[in-house]
């Protein structure tokens, strides 16, 4: 999934808090230049691009720098998510069939936002920013595993659809609330965020059922970790599906990269309002369409077919941006309409595929090690996003205006074709059924 908006507005702001009151801002929407030409993704680690954010997302005359962590290979969340799940399994905290209580992610965010609001030293700010990323690594895989377990097979798709509605509501409401509080004081933003996550942690601790593992023997747990990794590595359908779905995450992220770049081309330093409108359209489209699209797809499509259609729609979303807009006012109107259409189609495509995507992952795991599989899946997509963004940036640098949009369209259609092939070759059935028919 792309970044949560609350992290974009709060986590990135805090990481360079000393720039908040800068009176000599960089050009709006400008990316900090990459210091050198890297030959390997690893050479880009530690050289994260920086984006200047100003009106309407900051008070008049002020602004702040935001680190584009998703454009940097090896981000904290992506590298740590699978490691944390693996270590929890090694200790015996997570075993097959055991329920997962994941209030630790919210609790860690409570501490992190508290630090962000009340510390001034750079090391403390770095530690607090890192803690919010680690909290996401704790939260994201296990909350999906818990939801899948509690919903059961019959209600799993509907449960994930509802989950995404609330997620998109947070993306829409969170930045608005954060900006309103930021006009008052940054400390208030962090205090409110810490309070919310603290309440969520307490609610989860009290409300979620506790199902402690029955085996906590260290030696058995170590053997279990090794066996689990072999299991994931040997699960060919899961690995193929994870690779096929990387396109959806690269495409979804372009709401934060390619679309703002087009807005900047159209409006220069005044692109902030258009970019904000694109974010709002994306969230509203997902909110309005998620449950309707899921209900329709359940009635008329097989799960893998719904995923393929969603991927194709996400690819087609970039077609309105292929032609270069004409000059003058008509060109700006055409450009805004194309950006809006792209954002809406991207959101609807993602809403169509998401519940079936999450359900398919569970089906490919035999309902075992679900959190570990989600962690592995997040790691694959987390690696793909920065690599895809580097490729998109390189295409923009060619100066061929239609090339990035054509490549993004081809990415969506290729991913859709891959999922369709996996479906027709029987890779996306329940794993037990796949083993029964797979060639020896």
Steps between C-alpha positions, in 0.01 A plus 500: 500500500626851443587728808233591750427872473551552873857378461555726198387807697647421842787253470669672209446845651664398824804349333605847382325714759771764499383609151141565609543875537724553201446838337690412183316200363614297206286513187164339574486134412871486422686178560846520652752383238655158539870562578633241259398239248459170681580171331326285761191564717713455814700810405185711541445401862549807716446738207127548536351777279340795679181678395413857605138523623333840522149642457232372543665237720687753716430851633536787256864585440624188678566143403697191579715238335363146472730203452364271228583180685314282250739612225797367697579127477517324832260718698456419870149360469570271208821354640372445852150365439601145413783495755264586785254228404786252467642587843156475659463151356851405616411596858181298476277810519338410168423137419264340249141528618571753774312829512711815471451799731678788331447793734880544513494690169259762634685515832829568324339772290371658823853525635638617164252785454547601862873534434442693178292756684724561798864448400727739312828315449572348161583149634170486688308615192671235288422232759136608519466504122654153480263379772196600295636292211567203726148532636366470148709187451345352813148605412446441129562127446345381824185712486419343164571153635277566800221634278521196273484263798208673670293549183522140382502380142141601418528860622866568425451698179231719656715555808795622295271725295369660818855528634603693187206739538624602844857518373401737219290706742812547709696608193234764428430624852847466654679768296212746542502454877879510509517823300239663722698405811828601335366854462479500880821324601703200386515370856121479501508287183735251663312501830168426329660225289658342809168514684314333214753218465516455876123459514513253210773297669296481821184408309676223309661364817163485673276393211702257289490138615819357644612165361849428632713251307517155649871444422767751606802270490791703356658212312170405341436864414838532326430189296157645422651820357725303266210279397277803441752663269534179303122482479469854361787447255339180374155655462528576130143628454546752782832626364362536148192682629712737711714588198195546275339738750800729535363699207195605700715653773723685256193639321319598820804692619492727195233708674794627706761517223398508134172689542658783706774524235236549229325758721830685538549500123157658462500753784862543607533639852121506543446128462437436871125553483462269200710232669285524812187466288645188335560343843143582603350358179698179547377448856139597421489268199620207710255585780204528265581194291652240730192320635304530174786367292561213742133400506481509120822303456390231747181449299652496153874421509739244639748648746805483269295648216403794722869552579592494131224746413614731778858490373387569144292796621800638689705479181230658284479784754814657352367517143339846550849634573657369178423804280685818587249769602473806274622835623296770668198471723347215302817298549487548876134399510576192290797417720302524824222284353755237393664500845163467671393214273830320556475532879141373504568204271809405700297504821215295352742245357671465836166475680385226262804279547598561864256273690555214256877553510506466880270196482718334236808530720322314780386231257857449381622444858275211603390732786842447660767759574267767364679791669837371379368478145357853523840619621672331207242645261553851641874459459468409131273798430720724714801418285301550179370848588835685517635312199186589306526862610861517383390369161213751480736784588744388232218499243403855595863606459500384137279798411265280295170612652292197407756236599439482880124469455536233232737303723264524798208384285708207376592415860135468601406294197803273542414437865141425402621252237726329754217457752272369225766247401545390862124456531461297182796276582354416842760678712247711693281223638527397865849367560377152592321479165810629319720233659250235392524595132854641475747290301760317705 
